[in-house]
Amino acid sequence: MMADIGRQMGSQSGTAGRTILVVDDSDDLRELYETLLRYEGYEVKTASSAEEALRIVRAWRPSLIITDLFMPGIGGLELITCLRSDFAPPIPPIIVFSGVSEAKDEALKRGAARFETKPVGPEELLRIVEHAFVPERAWVRPPNAVSERRVATRAIGEATLSRFILETPGFLDKLGRDTRILARFFGQFSVLIFLLRKGTLRLAASSNPAFPLDADATEILPLVNDVVESEGKLVITGGVSQSFLQEQAFGDLRFLVAVPYSLDRAVVGALCLVDRIPHDFSSAAIGILEYLTSRGAAIVRGYAKAFDDSGLLDPGEFGVVLQASVISALDAGHALGFTMLEVTEVPRDCSLSELMMNLPAPSMMIGMLDQRHVAAFAVAESIVLVKERLALTRCLLESRLMVNYTVELTYEDPVPRFELDVFVARSRELLARAYAETRSFLAIDARRRD
C-alpha cells in the first residue's frame, strides 16, 4: 500500500526516475531517509560505508548522493574525493549531512555541493532534496534552526541527567566501572564518558587516569560536543579522517569513536574510545557501543540484582554483544567459543562487573541468562586460544560461584551466524544430556551396591 501511494505521489510531484544514494553508517538514519524519500516517489539505494557506496556507483549511477562524513573505513571525505577523481562525468551532486560543523569547509573544498549540519528533520530533508533537483526552488534552512535545536537537546539532556543522578545512588561510580569493563573488552582503547553538567560537557568517567575527571570536553575532545548536540556518532579511523583529527588540535590522538549516551531517551553525554595509534573498527563493534549507550538507564540502574551489579550485560545486551562478536569473528576469520554454567546460588558479595574486569583477554564477555545460568564467550585468532581463554574464565567463575554443570561450544572457520538463543538452546540440550548421564550413572552404581 505504501509503495503504491509512493509511486502515485512520485508521478504527481515529478520525482519519478530521480535516483538517490544515501550513505550513512547509522541503520536508523538510513532507514528513515529511505522511507521518507521512497514515499515521495524517489528511487533510493543505501550504503553503510563509503566502500559500499563506491561499489554501488560503479554499477548504478544515482542522480544525487547524500552522505555522512565520519564512518568506519575510508569515510565520507575520501568518498567525495574518489567520486570526483575516479569516475567519468557527469558526477552526481553530493550533499553532506554531518554533526561536525567544523568539517564543512573541507567537504565543500573536496567537491560537495551542499553541507548541512545534523540533526536534519524529515521536512528539512525533503526540501533539501527538492532544491537539489529543482534549483530554482531555492530553500535555505532558517539560520537559527540548528542552534536552537542543539540548545534544546542540551537543556533536555542536562535536566534528565540531574534527575537521574538524584534517583540513582552511586551513579558516577557505576559509570567508572563500566568504562573499565569496556576498556577490557575492546582491549586497546581508553574509554571516556562525558556528561552535560552546568552548561558544559565534562568528563565524568574514564578508564585511563591520564584523562583528568571533570575536564571540559572543549579542552580535551572538542568534537564530542557535536556528537551530543547532533545526537549522531563520530568515527575517525582512516587516513583522511586522522588528518582532520590533527587539524582539530587533538594532539597525538589518531583514533576516535564517539556515540551519544542516553538516559530515558534523552542524550545526556557521549561515550568515547580514543587511542594514539590508528585502528580498524568494525560496524559490528560500533553497534555494540550504540546499543549499550542507548540503554544507559538500564545499565546504571542495574539488572542483575543478586549480583549487586552495574547491570552492564543483561540477557538482551549479552545477546547483542555475542551476535556482533560472531559477525566480527566471521569478518576476521577468527574462532569463537561459548560456555554456559548452571549455578546453585550466587553469593551476595559476588560482582559480575568485578569478574568481567578480570577476564583473561579482550573480546570476551560474561552475562547472566537468568538466576541459574551464567554464560561467557571468547573470540580469538585460533581455536586453541579460544579454549585456553574459556578454561581460564571457567576457573574464574568457579572460584566465585557454586557451579553444578558446565557446557562448552567452540567453532572455527566458518563460524556459524548464531544468535544467543541458538547457543542457549544447544547448551541446554547438552546440560540435559549431562543430567541424564549423571542419573544413569547413579542408578547403575546403586544397583551395583545392591
N, C-alpha and C positions, 0 to 999 in steps of 0.2 A: 504494500500500500504506500509506504514512504517513498519507495523508488518511483512508483507511478506519479505521485504528487511532484517529486523532484523533477522528473522528465517534463511534466506539464509546465512547471514553473520555469525550467530551463528554456524551453522553447518559447515561452511567453516573454521572458526577460532578455532573450538574446544571448544566453550563456551557453547554449548547445554548441558542442565542438571545441570549446575552450578547455584546455587541459592544464592541470596544476600538479606539481610535485611538492609535497610537504616533507621537510626533513627536520626531525626532532627526535632526540633520544627519550623523550617523555611519552610513554604509552598513552597516558590520559590526554595530553595535548594533541597528539596525532589523531586519536580517535575523535576528539572534539572538533578539530579543524576539518577533518574529512567528512564528518556527519553534517556540519553546517554547510560546507561548500557543495557536497553532493545534493543536499536538499535544495540548494539554489540552482542546480542543474549543471554544475561543472563536472567534468571528468577528473577524478583525483586518484593519484597513486601516492604512497607514503614510503619513507625510508627512515630507519632508526639510526643511521650513521652516514657520514659523508662518503665512505667507501661504497655503501649500498646505493646511495644516490647516483654516484658516477656509473655504476653498473646499469642502473635503470636508464640513465640518459643516453648511454651508448646504444640501447635498443629501442628507446621510446623518447622522442623529443617533446617535452611539455611546452606549453605556451608561457608558463610562469613558474618560477621556483620560489618557495618560501622556506627559509632555513633558519635554524638556531645557529649559534656560533660555537659554544664550548660544549663539545660532546666527546665521548671516548673515540680514540683513533685520531685521524688527521684533523678533524674539526671543521667548522664552517668557514673559517678564514681561508684555509687551504682549499676547501671545496670551491670557493669563489675563484681563486687563482687558477685551479685546474680547469674549471668550466670555461674560463676566458682564454686560456692558453692552449688547451689540448683538443678543443672541439672547433669544427668549422662553423663560420657564421651561417645563419643568424643565431646568436646566443640569446636564450630567453631572459627577460628581465629577472633579476634576483632581488627579492625583498628579504631583509633580515629582521627577525624578531629576537631580541636578546634582553636579558635582565641586566646586562652590564653596559651601561650607557657610555662608559669610558672607551668602549670598542667601536663607537660609531665612526670616528674619523678613519680608522684603519679599514673597516669594512667598506666604506664608500671609496677609499683610495684604491682598494683592490678591484672595485667594479660593481659593487652592489648599487642597485637603482634607488633603493629606499631603505632606511633604518628606522625601526620603531622599538621603543623601549617596552619591555614586558612590565606588568601584565597587559595583554591585548584582549579586550572584551569581544564577545560574539558580534555585536553590531559594528564595532570598530574593524574587526577582521573583514567583514563583508564589504564595508565601504572602501577599505584599503585595496582589496582585490578588484572591486569595480573600477576604481580610479586607475589601476594598472592596465586594465583593458580598454578603458574609455577615458583617456587623459583629460578631455575637455570637461569631464565631470569632476573637477578639482575638489578634493576634500582634505582638509588638514585637521588633525586632532586638536581640540582645544588646548591652549598652551599649558594650562594647569591640570589637565586631566590625569596625567600620570603622577605628578607630585601630590595631588590631593588624595589619590587612591593609595599611594605609598604612605602618606601621613596617617591615613585611616587604618591601614594594615598595622602600622607600628602601635597606634593607640589601642586597638583591639587586642593585639598581642601582649602588650605590657599589662593591661588590665586583667587579662586572663591569667597571666603568669603570677601576678601579685595575689590573686585569689587562690591560685593553686598552691603557692608556697605556704600560705596560711593554713590550708586544709591538709597539707601533706608533710608530716614530720620527717625530718632527715632528707628532704628533697635534694639538696645540693650534694650531700654525701652519697646518695644513690647515683646521681649523675657522674660523680667522680669514679665510682665503682664501675659504672657502665663503660666509661672511656677506657679503663684498663682492660676490661673484658674484650672490647672491640679491638684494642691495640694488640692483644694476644691473638685474636682470631686472624686479623689481617697481617700480622707478623712484622711489618717493616715501617709502619707509619706512626706518626704522632696523631692522636685523636683529641680534638678540641671541641668543646661545646660553648657557644656564645649565646647569651640571653639578653633580652631587652630589659634594661634597668635604668630608671631615672632619665629617660630620654636618650640613652645611648646603648649601643650593643657592646656588652662586656663579657670577658672570658670567665665562665662560671665553673668549668671543669676541664681538666687536662690530664692525659696520660704521661705527659712529659714535663717535668718541673722546670725545664728551660723556658717554658712559656709562662709568664707570671700571671697568677689569678687576678681577676678584676681589671686586667688591662683592657683598654679601649680597642675595639676591633679596628678602628680607623688607624691606629698606630701599628697594628700587627698585620692584619689582612683586610685592607680597606674594601676589597670587592665583596666581602661577606655581607656588608650592608645591603648590597644589591640583591643578594640571594634572599635575604629576609623580606625586603620590600617588594620584590617582584614575585616572591613565592615560587621561584624556579631554581633548579640546581645549576651548579657550575662545575665543569670538568676541564681541567687544564693538565694535559699529559703529553701531547705531541709537540714537535719542534717549534711549529709556528705559535702554538699556544704558550710555550715556555718563553719565547721572545716577548710576547705580550706580558707575561708574568714579570719578567725582569724590568720591562718598561714601567710597570706599575710600582716600582720601588719595593719589591718583596725580597730584596737581598739575595741570599743564596738558595732560596726555595726553587725547586724545579718540578714540583708536583703538588696539585691542589684539587681535591674533590670536596665540594660543599653542597649540602642538601638542607632544605628548611626543616626545622624541628618544631613539631606541632603538639599542642595540648588542647583537647576538646575542639579540634578542627580549626584552631587559631594558630597562626605561625608566631611563635614566641622567641625564636632564635634560629641558630644553624649549627649543624654538626659537620666538622671538617676533618679530612685526612690530609696531612701535609708531610713532605719529605724534601730532603736536599738533593736527591737524585731522581731522575725520571723513571717512571714505571708504566707498563701497560696495565690498564684497569678495565676489566670486562663489564659489559652491561649487566651481567648477572650479579656481579659484586655491587654495582650501584643500586640495583634493585633491592638487595639486602638492606642497604643503608636507608633507602627511601621507605621501605616497609617498616623498619624499626622506628625511624623518626616520625612517621605518620601515626604511630601508636605509642607516642611518648607517655600519655596519661596512664595507659595500662601498664607500661613498663615500670614507671617510678612508683605507682601505687602498689605494685606487687601482685603477681599472680599466684605464686607457689607459697601460700600462707604457712604451710607446715615447715617450709624451709626458712622462714623469716627472711625472704629474699627480695632482690630487686625486681624479680619477675621478668628478667631480660628475655627469656625464652619460654613462653607457654607453648602448648602443643601446636597452635596455629603458627606461631613465629618459628618454632623449630622446624616445622614442615616447610615453610618458605625458604629458610636458610639452607635446609637439606636439598630442596629442589634446585635452588640456584647453584649449590655446590656440585650437584650432579651435572648440570649444564657446563660448569667450569671444567669439571673433570673430563667431560666429553671433548670440549674445545681444545684442552691442553694435552689430551692423550694420557691423562693420569689415571691411577687406580683409586677405588673408593671402597670403604668398608663401613658397616653399620653394626652396632651391637645394642642389645636390649637386655636390661637386668630387671628381674622381678624381685622386689624388696619386701621384707616383712614389715619394717617400720622405718620411719625417718626420724632420727634424733632431733630434738628441738633446737640443739645448738649447731645443726648442720646447715651450712650456707652453700647453696648451689653456685652463687657467684664466686665464692672462695675457691670452689673446685674448678670452675671454668678458668680462673686466673692462673691455676696451676697445671693446666693441660700441658702435655709434653711437647707440643709443636703447634705452629699455626695451622689454619684450615681444618680445625677440629672444633666441635661444639657439643655441649651437653644440654639436654632438655628433659622436662618432666612430661610424660604422656598422660599419666594420671597418678593417683596417690600410691599406686603399687608398682608402677613401671617407670624406669629411667632409661633414656636412650642416649647414645653418643655416636658420632660419625667422624671419619677421618678421610682426607684427600691427600695423596702423596704421589711421588714420581713412580713408585713401584708398589706391587702388592706386598713385597717383603716389608717395606717401610710402613704401609698401612697396618699390617698385622702387628708389627712391633709397637706402634703407637696405640692401637686399640688394647693390646695387652697391658701396656703401662696405664692406660685410662681405667681399665677394669680394676687393676690393683689400687689405683687412687680411689675409685668409688667404693670398692670393697673394704677399704680401710676406714671409711666413714659411715657406710650403710650396712644393714643386715641383709645380705643377698641370698635368695633361695636358689635361683637358676639364672644362667646367662646363656644367651644365644648370639651367634655372630654370622654375618653375611658379608662376603667380600667379593669384589668384582674388579676385573681389569679389562683392558680394551677388548670388545666395546663395553663401556658401562651402560647398563640399561637406563632408559629415561623413566625411572621410577619416581613416584611421589611418596610422601610419608606413609599414606595409608597402605601402599603396596608393601613397603618394608615392614610395617607393623603387622599386617596380616600374615606375611611369611614368618615373621618372628614368633607370633602367637601360635602358628602351626607347629613350629619347632619346639616351643615351650610345651605344648600339649603332648607332643611325642615324648619329650623328656619326662613328663609326668607319668605317661603310660609305661614307659620303660622302667621307671622307678617303682611304680606299683607292681609291675610284673616281677621285678627282681625281688621285692619284699615278699610277694606271695610265694615264689619259688623257694626263697630262703626259709620262710615259715614252714613249708611242707617238709623241707629237709630236716629241720629241727624236730618236727613231729616224728 
